[in-house]
Structure formats: C-alpha cells, structure tokens
Amino acid sequence: MELVILGMNFGCILGPLSAGKFPEKDCLLPLISKILGYLIVAGSTTAKLPQIYKILKHNSARGLSVAAFELEVVGLTISLAYCLHKGIPFSAYGELYFLLIQAIVLVAIIYYYSQPVGAKVWMKALLYCAVALTILAGQIDPILFEALFASKHAVFFSARVPQIWKNYTNKSTGELSFLTCFMNLGRSVARLFTSMQENTPMNIVK
C-alpha cells in the first residue's frame, strides 16, 4: 500500500495498522522524522517573533549585542546556501529560510534602536547583501564553499559569546526574549533526531 504525501509514506503505517499489526521500525521512525521536520519548519516561522515583539513593545534594544545577531545572520546564510546546493530534503533544513528572514529583520530593528546609524552600518549591510547573494547562488569555489560550511559552528559559537558577555556585564538580559531562546533550543534538539534519521550532515544542526 502506497500513500506518499510530501515525501512521507503513510502507506507503510496504514497497511499494518489495518491488519491489526504494529508498523515496522524502519517505516515508523523515518515517518516520525519527516513529520517532525515539517513541524520544525512550521514552528520556525514564528521563532524570532517574540524577540522582535519585545523590542518593538519597549522601543528599545537595551542589553542586546548587535554583533551576536549579526553573526547569527552570517551563520544562517552559510547553512542555507550549503543545504540548497547539496540537494538536502526541504524537511531537513526548511526552517533556515524563515529563521534567516526573521534574523535579518531583527538586526535591522536593533540597528534602528541603536541610533545613530552611521556609514559603518550601511557598509556592513551592503557588503552582506553582495556576499550573501554570491554564496546563495553558489557562485564560489567548491573548496571555499566547504571551508565556509565547516566554519559554521565557529560562527554560531562566536555569535553566543558577545550576548553572554553582555548579559554578564549588565547583570541583566535586557530585552532578550526567553521564549525565543527556548524555541531555538527545542528546535535544535528536535533537529538532532531528524538529522540522524534522514542521514543529513550532523553539522547542519544549529
């Protein structure tokens, strides 16, 4: 019995269940992984909204490290470009689209509330746009592409350090959203499971 929807074979579960049997592990786990993957993608559409809302509500980016959020944008861009050009299943990385868009919006909002916005900020924004478009289009040397992706974890780790240090020195989290941080943690844990099931590179997990 075949019933495939969005790459998910429900037939291998419905068949045994209709016969009063428990589905095979080799069918059940991949299906759970696919469903979980799409749930992660769906959840990512709102992952950073609590942080954006908190900043807009208080008209302040107090306590937020600009460098931390900028580095997150860089890491997400590298990850998305790699997944796109390696042909990895959408359910294994689709959240990167939505996280990147929200992260860019978040950085723009932090820039706005960290007035004045000088020439340095505009130069960084223009440089990112030029480099990001090149990377996302895959217009770079394959060896350099692999090196960039290998550096992804270092980028994400570096993105955490400035915010942790700022929290420590300020003795406060400022406008940092606990809900967004919690959602990111939950997504990362769930993505570990889906990556193992779908045989995608473990270093895609953020």
N, C-alpha and C positions, 0 to 999 in steps of 0.2 A: 504493500500500500504506500503510494507516494503522495504527499501533500506538502509541497515546498512553498513557503512564504518568506520573502526577504532572505533567502538563503538558509532558512530554518526548516528542517524536515520533521514536521509534526506526525507524519505517517508512521514513523518507526516507534512512536509512542502510542498513537491511537490504535494501531493494529494489535499489539499485545494487550492493551487495556480492554479492547472489545472482546478479546479471547479470555479475559479474566487472568492475565499474566502481568507481572511487573516488567516494565521496559528494561532492556539491556543497558548496562552502564555505559557502553560505548556509544549509545544513542542518546541517553539521558543527559550526561554531562556536557557534551557539545551543544545540545539544545539549550540547556540552562545558561551556558556561557554566552550563546548568541543573544538570548533574551536579556540577560544581564547587561551585555554590551550595549544593546539598543536603549535600555533603561538609563545607563550611564550617559549616553549621548543626549537623551531627552532631559535628564537632570542637569546636564551642563548648560543648558540654555538659560538657566536662572542662577548658576553657581555664584557669580560675582555681583548679582543684583543687590543682595543685602549690603555689600560694601559700598556700592555706588549710591544706594539709597541713604545710607548713614552719612556719607559725605554731603550729599545734597540737602539732607534734612537739617544738618547743623551748619551748613555753609562753611565748612572747614575741613582741611586735610591734616589737622593737627596730629602729630605723632606718627604720621605715615612717611616711610622712607621712599623718596622718588626713585632712587637707584634700585631698590628692591623690585619695584613694579616694572621698571624699565627692563631689567634683566629677565624678568618673567616673560615679557613680550618677546625678547630675543630667543629664549629657550623654546617657547611655544612655536615660534616661526620656524626654527630649525626642525623641530619634531614633526610639524605638519608637512613641511616640504619633503622630508625623508619618507614619511608614510605615503604621500601622494605618488612619489616616483618609484616606490618599491612595490606598488600594487597591493598593499596590505588591505584586507577587508575593512569596509567602512565601519562595521560594528566594533572593530578593534581600535579605532582611533578617531571616530567621527566627532567626539567631544572637543577635539583640538580646534576645529573651525569656530565653534561658539565661544570657547574659552579665549581664543586669540582676539576675536572681535570685542568681547567684553573687556579684556585686558587693555586693549588699545584705547577704548572709551574711558577706562578707569585712569590710565596715565594722563589722558587729555584733561580730565576733570581735576586731577591732582595738580597738573601744571596751572590750570585756571585759578585754583585756590591757593597757589603758591606764588602769587604775584610778587614782583613783576616778571612777565615772560620775556626774557631777553633774547638776543640774537643767538646765544648758545643753544637755547632750547629749540629754536626754529632750525638751526643747523643739524641738530641731532635728529629731529623729526624728518627732515629731507633726506638725510643720509640713510636712516632706517628704511624709508619708502623705496629708495633706489636699490639698496642691498636686498631687502625683503622680496621685492618683485623679481630680482635676478635669481634668488635662491628658490622661490616658489615655482618659478618657470623651469627650474632645473638647468639653468644656463651657466653652470660652473663645472669645473673639472671633477670627475667622479671620485678621485682620491681626496680632493679637498672636501667634497660632499661628505665622505665617510669620516674624515677628520672632524668636520663640524659636528656631525651627529655624535661622534664619540665624546665630544666636549660638552654635550648637552647636560649631563648630570653635574658637571662642574659649574655650569652656568646657573642651573636651578639651585645648587647649594649656595653659590655666591649671592643669589637673589634673597636667600633667607637671612644671611648674616647681617646685612645692614638694618633690617627690620628688628631682628632680635636685639641688636646693639642699641637701637633707638629706644626700644621698649625698656631696656635695662637702664640706660642713662636717664630717661624721663620718669622712671618708676611708674610707668603707666602705658597702656596700649593705645591711648588716644582714641582716634576714630576707627581703629582696626576692628573689623567685624568678626566676632567669634563664629557666627553662623557660616560665613564664607569659608573660614579656616576649617571648620568641622566638615563641611561639604567636600572640600578638597581632600581631606584625609580619608573620608569614606569612599570617595571615587577612586583614590589611589589603591586602597586595599582591594576593592572590587575588581579593579583593572588587573591586579596581580593574578587573580583567578582566571580571568578571561584570556590573558596573555599566555598562561600555561596551557589552557585548553586549546587555543587556536594556533599554537606554535608560532606566535609572533615574537619578535625580539623582546626580551625582558627589559632592555634598556629604553623601550618606548615608554614604560611606566614612569609617570612623573610623580 
